[in-house]
Amino acid sequence: MNRGYHHIIDFYGCDPAQIEHQPFWDRVLHDAADKACMEVLCAKFHKFDPRGLTGFLLLSTSHLSVDTWPEHRHAACDLFSCAAPEHALKAVAHLIDSIEHEDFTSQTIERGYESENVTADSFSHEGAKDQRQSVARLELPVYSTGECQKFYVEDVLLETESDFQKILVARITAFGRCLLLNDVMQCAEVDHHIYDKALLSPLRSKDRRILILGGGDGYV
């Protein structure tokens, strides 16, 4: 399959003033494209009356768009690109860092057409060990809804099993490098800064003796 990845990000609990401010989105979307080394061919924004905004960047690799509902404190961003997956992740991370929000969801859809190199239909431990499988599918539970989301594994960095649990470190589309224990996501490269800030903010510059219980998520 000739792959393109469609990243869909929904932000909740946004600042209404921020998400209906057109200059903000003009800057954020262009900066996201720039960080991902994506060429912007043209841009178009439209402000609705009385509230809301839609914006669109036409990219040489496809598009980046936003729609906002300030009255509901909700913003929706789409990025579809056939560029290198790691480039698109930089754009997604920039959006997450730039938009004030209380919560967000992110999903990735693989799009393309079939070719001689067929992608694996399902993720398995045996398949993960075969480095010729460049992308495999992984289903992760969403405990808040009881559903499962499908993600694509670009590279398995470590797969092993301790006396207590299965351990998988993999590069997953939309999340970057991730740690999974017993097939449950523990931490991801794209949003680890949220946990870093929460754990490190109580520290003072004069603190020298620090006790870490549990080991954290490995980033801090």
N, C-alpha and C positions, 0 to 999 in steps of 0.2 A: 504494500500500500504506500502510495506517495502521500506522506502525512502532512497535515496542517493541524494546529491545535487551537481550539476555540475555548478561551477562558471566560467564564461567566462569574462575575463577582457582585454580590448584593451587600450593600452597607445599610445597617440599621442604627437608629438612634443618632443620626447625623445632626450637625449644627445647621438649622434651616437657612440662616443667613449665608453660610459658606456655600452650600450646595446650590443656591439659586444665583450665585454671583458669577456671571459669565467670564470676567477676566481670570478668576480663580481656575476655572476649568480649562480655559485656553492655555494657561501656563502649565497646569498639572499634566494635561494630556500631551502637550508638546514635550515636556520634560521626560515623561514616561517613554515616549517614542525615542527621544534622544538617548536615554540610558540603555535602551534596547538596540541601539544602532539601526533604527528603522527609519527609512526615508519617508517624509511627509509630502504628499503630492498636493493636497489642498485641505482646507478646513472649513467647516460650516457650523454655526451655532444659531439656535433660535430660542428666544425667551417667550414663554407663554404668559397670557394675561388671565388671572391675576398672578399665578405662581407657577413655578416649574420651568425646566430648561431641558433642551436636548442638544447634543453636540456630536460631531462626527469628524474624525480625521481619516482621509483616504490615504492609505499607505501603499508603498510599492509592493508590500507583502500581504496586503489586504486592508483591514480597517481597525480602528479603535473608536469606541463610542461611549456616550453617557446619556442617561435619562434620569431626571430627578423629580421627586415629589416632596417638596419642602414641608407641606402640611402633614405628611406622614413621616417626616425625617428619614426618608429613604432615597438612596441613590443606587442605580444599577449601571455597571460598566461591562462592556464586552470588548474582548480583544481576540480577533481571529488573525492568525499569521502562519505563513509557511516558512518563517525564519527559523533559525536554530532554537530549540526549546529553551536553552539556557538564557538566550536573549529575551524571549518573551517573559520568562520568570522575573527578570530585572524590572520590566515594565509593570508587572503585577505587584511586585514588592513595593515599587514607588507609589502606586495608587493606594495601597494599604497604609503606607507611612504618611501620606499627604492628607488623606481625607479623615476628618474627625468623626469618630463613630464609637458606638458602644459595643457593637457586634457585627460580624460579617460572615457570609458563607461564600465558598468558592468551589466551583466545579469545572472540570475540563473534559471536553468532548474531542475525541480524535476524528478527524475528517480526512477524506481522500478517496482514491480509487485503487482497485486491486491491481497488483503487478505480480511478477514471478516470486517476489519475496513476501510470503504471507506472514502476517503477524500472528503470534500465538493467541488463541481464543481465551485461554484461562491461565491464571498464575498457578504454578506448582513448584514445589521445592526442587524437583528434578529438572524442570525447565529452567529454573533460575540459575542452575549451575552451568547451563549451556550458554556460553557467551555469544553464540551466534544468534540467539534470540534477543534482538536489540530492544524490543518493546514487548512486555507481557502485561496482562490485565490483572488487577488486584481489586477485590471487593472488600470495602471496609464498612463496618456497621455505624449507623448514625443513631445513637442511643436515645436522643430526644424525640425521634420520630418512629423508630423501629424499622427504618428503611436501610438500604445499602447503597453506597455510592461506588461507582467504578472509576478507578484511576489506572494510569499506565506507568509501568515500571520501565525506566529507560536503562537502568544499570543496577545490578546487585553488587554492593560493595562488601557486604559480609552476611553470611548465613550460617548460623550455628545453633547449638542447643545446649543449655546449661542443665544443671540438676533440677531446675525449677521451671524453666520456660524456653520457648523458642525465641531466638533473637535474629532480627533481620534489620540490616542497614541498607537502604536502597535510595536511589535517586528517582523521585516520582514527579511526573509532570504536574506542574502548578504548585508544588510544594518544595522542590529541591531535595536535598538530602534529608532523609527521615529515619527515625528509629521506631521500630515496631516490636512489641513484645506480645507473643501469642496472638499475632495477627491484629493487634490493636495499636493504632497510632499513638506514640508517646510525645514526640516533639518533631518539629519540622524547621528546616532552614529559613523558610519564608517568614515565619512569625515568631521566632525565638526571642526577638527583641522585647516582646510583650512580657515574657517571663523574666528576662534579664532585668528590666526596669523595676518590676515588682519586688524582686529579691534584693537588688542592689540599692534601691532608693533609701532604705533605712541606714545605710552605712555612712559614717562620717570620715573625714579625711584623717582623723587621728586614730581611728580604729586599727589595731594591729593583730589582735588575737581573735580569730574567727572560727567558730565551730560549725561545720556543715553536717547536718543529719540527713541521711538518705541519698546524698550525692547529687541532688538536683537533676537537671536534664542533660548535663554534659557540656552545655554551652557556657554557663555562668562561670 
